[in-house]
Structure formats: C-alpha cells, structure tokens
Amino acid sequence: MQVKIIVHEAEEGGFWAEVPAIPGCVSQGETLDELDDNIREAILGCLSIEPLEPVSEGFERTLELAV
C-alpha cells in the first residue's frame, strides 16, 4: 500500500506529518526516522489493521517533504 505523507518541520523542533487521504491521521517525531516509525503506527491505527511482516532490507520508501 502506498500512502502520501506530507512532512512539516515543527516550530519547536522535530517534525510532524499528516496523511491527506486519512483525515485526522497525524504524528510527530524528533527525527525523520522517529517520525517514519510514528506515522506508520498512526496509519495502522487509523485504518485499524494489523501490521504487515517486517520488510526486508532494500525496501523502497517514498517520502515527500514540504519545505
């Protein structure tokens, strides 16, 4: 499943992200790696689905940054 995530720099530091296709689905993190983990968890929670098996190395991700 591919979902567009819009990432913003937070005024107080760190980052926050929103998922336009899922109203109210947002998360934050101090680093982009932390944000990546948090927004994935938020998406799963918003969709109320079980997480998939861990993805092998080399998995390609698309991340759009709003600057």
PyRosetta script that sets phi, psi and omega in degrees:
from pyrosetta import init, pose_from_sequence

init()
pose = pose_from_sequence("MQVKIIVHEAEEGGFWAEVPAIPGCVSQGETLDELDDNIREAILGCLSIEPLEPVSEGFERTLELAV")
pose.set_psi(1, 133.0)
pose.set_omega(1, 175.1)
pose.set_phi(2, -111.3)
pose.set_psi(2, 132.3)
pose.set_omega(2, -179.4)
pose.set_phi(3, -131.9)
pose.set_psi(3, 132.3)
pose.set_omega(3, 177.8)
pose.set_phi(4, -75.6)
pose.set_psi(4, 129.0)
pose.set_omega(4, 178.7)
pose.set_phi(5, -121.1)
pose.set_psi(5, 129.0)
pose.set_omega(5, 176.9)
pose.set_phi(6, -103.7)
pose.set_psi(6, 122.4)
pose.set_omega(6, -177.0)
pose.set_phi(7, -104.5)
pose.set_psi(7, 135.3)
pose.set_omega(7, 178.9)
pose.set_phi(8, -124.7)
pose.set_psi(8, 148.0)
pose.set_omega(8, 170.7)
pose.set_phi(9, -80.5)
pose.set_psi(9, 132.1)
pose.set_omega(9, 179.4)
pose.set_phi(10, -81.8)
pose.set_psi(10, 141.6)
pose.set_omega(10, -179.5)
pose.set_phi(11, -58.6)
pose.set_psi(11, -36.4)
pose.set_omega(11, -177.9)
pose.set_phi(12, -86.3)
pose.set_psi(12, 4.8)
pose.set_omega(12, -179.1)
pose.set_phi(13, 108.0)
pose.set_psi(13, 156.7)
pose.set_omega(13, -177.9)
pose.set_phi(14, 80.7)
pose.set_psi(14, -159.5)
pose.set_omega(14, -174.3)
pose.set_phi(15, -140.5)
pose.set_psi(15, 158.2)
pose.set_omega(15, 170.1)
pose.set_phi(16, -138.5)
pose.set_psi(16, 155.4)
pose.set_omega(16, -176.4)
pose.set_phi(17, -137.6)
pose.set_psi(17, 153.0)
pose.set_omega(17, 176.3)
pose.set_phi(18, -131.2)
pose.set_psi(18, 154.7)
pose.set_omega(18, 178.9)
pose.set_phi(19, -117.3)
pose.set_psi(19, 100.1)
pose.set_omega(19, -175.6)
pose.set_phi(20, -55.9)
pose.set_psi(20, -32.6)
pose.set_omega(20, -177.5)
pose.set_phi(21, -74.7)
pose.set_psi(21, -13.6)
pose.set_omega(21, -179.0)
pose.set_phi(22, -126.6)
pose.set_psi(22, 92.4)
pose.set_omega(22, -177.4)
pose.set_phi(23, -53.3)
pose.set_psi(23, 132.3)
pose.set_omega(23, 179.0)
pose.set_phi(24, 84.3)
pose.set_psi(24, -0.9)
pose.set_omega(24, -179.3)
pose.set_phi(25, -89.4)
pose.set_psi(25, 102.4)
pose.set_omega(25, -179.2)
pose.set_phi(26, -137.9)
pose.set_psi(26, 161.6)
pose.set_omega(26, 174.5)
pose.set_phi(27, -160.8)
pose.set_psi(27, 175.5)
pose.set_omega(27, -178.5)
pose.set_phi(28, -144.1)
pose.set_psi(28, 167.0)
pose.set_omega(28, 176.5)
pose.set_phi(29, -167.1)
pose.set_psi(29, 153.5)
pose.set_omega(29, 179.0)
pose.set_phi(30, -72.2)
pose.set_psi(30, -31.0)
pose.set_omega(30, 178.4)
pose.set_phi(31, -125.9)
pose.set_psi(31, 165.7)
pose.set_omega(31, 177.3)
pose.set_phi(32, -65.0)
pose.set_psi(32, -34.7)
pose.set_omega(32, 177.7)
pose.set_phi(33, -65.1)
pose.set_psi(33, -43.5)
pose.set_omega(33, 177.8)
pose.set_phi(34, -64.9)
pose.set_psi(34, -41.5)
pose.set_omega(34, 178.0)
pose.set_phi(35, -61.6)
pose.set_psi(35, -41.8)
pose.set_omega(35, 179.3)
pose.set_phi(36, -57.1)
pose.set_psi(36, -48.4)
pose.set_omega(36, 178.5)
pose.set_phi(37, -62.2)
pose.set_psi(37, -45.2)
pose.set_omega(37, -175.9)
pose.set_phi(38, -67.1)
pose.set_psi(38, -41.3)
pose.set_omega(38, -177.8)
pose.set_phi(39, -71.3)
pose.set_psi(39, -33.7)
pose.set_omega(39, 175.4)
pose.set_phi(40, -62.2)
pose.set_psi(40, -44.2)
pose.set_omega(40, 178.0)
pose.set_phi(41, -62.7)
pose.set_psi(41, -40.9)
pose.set_omega(41, 178.8)
pose.set_phi(42, -63.6)
pose.set_psi(42, -41.8)
pose.set_omega(42, 179.3)
pose.set_phi(43, -61.6)
pose.set_psi(43, -46.7)
pose.set_omega(43, 179.2)
pose.set_phi(44, -60.5)
pose.set_psi(44, -41.7)
pose.set_omega(44, 178.6)
pose.set_phi(45, -65.4)
pose.set_psi(45, -42.9)
pose.set_omega(45, 179.8)
pose.set_phi(46, -65.1)
pose.set_psi(46, -34.8)
pose.set_omega(46, 179.9)
pose.set_phi(47, -89.2)
pose.set_psi(47, -9.0)
pose.set_omega(47, -178.8)
pose.set_phi(48, 51.9)
pose.set_psi(48, 51.6)
pose.set_omega(48, 177.1)
pose.set_phi(49, -123.8)
pose.set_psi(49, 158.2)
pose.set_omega(49, 178.4)
pose.set_phi(50, -77.2)
pose.set_psi(50, 144.2)
pose.set_omega(50, 177.8)
pose.set_phi(51, -65.0)
pose.set_psi(51, 150.5)
pose.set_omega(51, 176.9)
pose.set_phi(52, -78.2)
pose.set_psi(52, 166.7)
pose.set_omega(52, 175.1)
pose.set_phi(53, -59.5)
pose.set_psi(53, 150.3)
pose.set_omega(53, 177.5)
pose.set_phi(54, -54.0)
pose.set_psi(54, 142.9)
pose.set_omega(54, -177.8)
pose.set_phi(55, -89.2)
pose.set_psi(55, 141.8)
pose.set_omega(55, -178.8)
pose.set_phi(56, -68.3)
pose.set_psi(56, 163.6)
pose.set_omega(56, 177.2)
pose.set_phi(57, -56.8)
pose.set_psi(57, 148.8)
pose.set_omega(57, 179.2)
pose.set_phi(58, 90.1)
pose.set_psi(58, 1.8)
pose.set_omega(58, 178.1)
pose.set_phi(59, -61.8)
pose.set_psi(59, 130.4)
pose.set_omega(59, -177.9)
pose.set_phi(60, -89.9)
pose.set_psi(60, 131.1)
pose.set_omega(60, 177.9)
pose.set_phi(61, -121.4)
pose.set_psi(61, 147.7)
pose.set_omega(61, 175.6)
pose.set_phi(62, -112.6)
pose.set_psi(62, 127.5)
pose.set_omega(62, -179.8)
pose.set_phi(63, -134.2)
pose.set_psi(63, 122.6)
pose.set_omega(63, 177.8)
pose.set_phi(64, -101.6)
pose.set_psi(64, 128.1)
pose.set_omega(64, -179.8)
pose.set_phi(65, -104.5)
pose.set_psi(65, 132.9)
pose.set_omega(65, 174.5)
pose.set_phi(66, -97.9)
pose.set_psi(66, 118.1)
pose.set_omega(66, -179.6)
pose.set_phi(67, -121.5)
pose.dump_pdb("model.pdb")
